Amino acid sequence: QVQLVESGGGLVQAGTSLRLSCAASGGIFSIAAMAWYRQAPGKQRELVATITRTGSTNYADSLKGRFTISRDNAKNTVYLQMNNLKPEDTAVYYCNAVPVYGNDFWGQGTQVTVSS
């Protein structure tokens, strides 16, 4: 079992930055990739960014250039740096771990609210 704990969310003003963290523990050696998703009120959960075990990254087209995903393998932590935040970035952000085999693991989510 993999446990994921997100942190770093909060209430910020538009145009500012925020960095989310996701600390993984448990069966971390089984993780092939990690990702951030978000879900805004009344909307479906959407993929924000992914990062593989080797560090390859992928982003939602609409977020390229503002969001950056990274990882610190020594700390078993994945980060999401969010710059120039907009009100439409308001959502619950979830950390996701994709194992080599089996079902994905999810964190509990962290709320990000961007005021205009």
C-alpha positions as CSV (number, residue, x, y, z in Angstrom):
1,Q,0.0,0.0,0.0
2,V,1.1,3.5,-0.9
3,Q,0.1,6.4,1.3
4,L,0.0,9.9,-0.2
5,V,-0.2,13.1,1.8
6,E,-0.7,16.5,0.1
7,S,0.0,19.8,1.6
8,G,0.5,23.4,0.5
9,G,-2.9,24.4,-0.5
10,G,-4.6,27.6,0.6
11,L,-6.3,30.9,-0.3
12,V,-4.2,33.2,-2.5
13,Q,-4.7,36.1,-4.7
14,A,-4.7,36.0,-8.5
15,G,-1.2,36.4,-10.0
16,T,0.6,34.8,-7.1
17,S,2.3,31.4,-6.8
18,L,1.8,28.4,-4.7
19,R,3.7,25.1,-4.3
20,L,1.9,21.9,-3.5
21,S,3.7,18.9,-2.0
22,C,2.9,15.2,-2.0
23,A,4.8,12.9,0.3
24,A,4.6,9.2,-0.5
25,S,5.2,6.4,1.9
26,G,4.6,2.6,1.9
27,G,5.3,0.6,-1.3
28,I,7.0,3.5,-3.1
29,F,9.2,1.2,-5.1
30,S,6.1,-0.1,-6.9
31,I,5.3,3.4,-8.3
32,A,5.9,3.9,-12.0
33,A,4.7,7.5,-12.2
34,M,3.0,10.2,-10.1
35,A,0.6,12.9,-11.1
36,W,-1.5,15.8,-10.0
37,Y,-5.2,16.1,-10.7
38,R,-7.6,18.7,-9.8
39,Q,-11.4,18.9,-9.5
40,A,-13.3,22.2,-9.5
41,P,-16.8,22.5,-8.1
42,G,-19.3,20.9,-10.4
43,K,-16.6,19.7,-12.8
44,Q,-14.9,16.4,-13.5
45,R,-11.5,15.6,-12.1
46,E,-8.9,16.5,-14.7
47,L,-5.2,15.7,-15.2
48,V,-2.8,18.5,-14.4
49,A,0.6,17.0,-14.8
50,T,2.5,13.7,-14.6
51,I,6.1,12.7,-13.9
52,T,7.6,9.3,-14.4
53,R,10.1,7.5,-12.2
54,T,12.9,8.7,-14.6
55,G,11.7,12.3,-14.5
56,S,9.8,12.7,-17.8
57,T,7.0,15.1,-17.5
58,N,3.7,15.8,-19.2
59,Y,1.2,18.7,-18.7
60,A,-2.3,19.6,-19.6
61,D,-2.0,21.9,-22.6
62,S,-3.9,24.7,-20.9
63,L,-1.4,24.7,-18.0
64,K,1.9,24.5,-19.8
65,G,4.2,27.4,-18.9
66,R,2.5,28.2,-15.6
67,F,2.6,24.8,-13.7
68,T,5.7,22.7,-13.1
69,I,5.8,19.2,-11.7
70,S,9.0,17.9,-10.1
71,R,10.2,15.3,-7.7
72,D,12.7,14.8,-4.9
73,N,13.5,11.1,-4.9
74,A,15.4,11.4,-1.6
75,K,12.4,12.7,0.1
76,N,9.8,10.6,-1.8
77,T,8.0,13.8,-2.5
78,V,6.4,15.3,-5.7
79,Y,5.8,19.0,-6.0
80,L,3.5,21.1,-8.1
81,Q,4.7,24.7,-8.6
82,M,1.9,26.9,-9.7
83,N,2.6,30.4,-10.9
84,N,0.5,33.3,-12.0
85,L,-2.6,31.6,-10.5
86,K,-6.0,32.5,-11.8
87,P,-9.4,32.2,-10.2
88,E,-10.2,29.3,-12.6
89,D,-7.4,27.4,-11.0
90,T,-9.6,27.1,-7.9
91,A,-10.0,23.4,-7.2
92,V,-9.2,20.5,-4.9
93,Y,-5.8,19.2,-6.0
94,Y,-5.1,15.5,-5.7
95,C,-1.9,13.6,-5.8
96,N,-2.0,10.3,-7.7
97,A,0.5,7.4,-7.8
98,V,0.4,4.9,-10.6
99,P,1.9,1.5,-9.6
100,V,3.6,-0.9,-12.0
101,Y,0.7,-3.3,-11.3
102,G,-2.7,-2.7,-9.8
103,N,-4.9,0.2,-9.1
104,D,-3.8,3.8,-8.6
105,F,-3.4,5.4,-5.2
106,W,-4.9,8.8,-4.3
107,G,-4.2,11.4,-1.6
108,Q,-7.0,13.1,0.3
109,G,-6.7,16.3,-1.7
110,T,-5.7,19.9,-0.8
111,Q,-7.9,22.9,-1.5
112,V,-6.5,25.7,-3.6
113,T,-8.6,28.9,-3.8
114,V,-7.6,31.8,-6.0
115,S,-9.4,35.1,-5.4
116,S,-9.6,37.8,-8.0
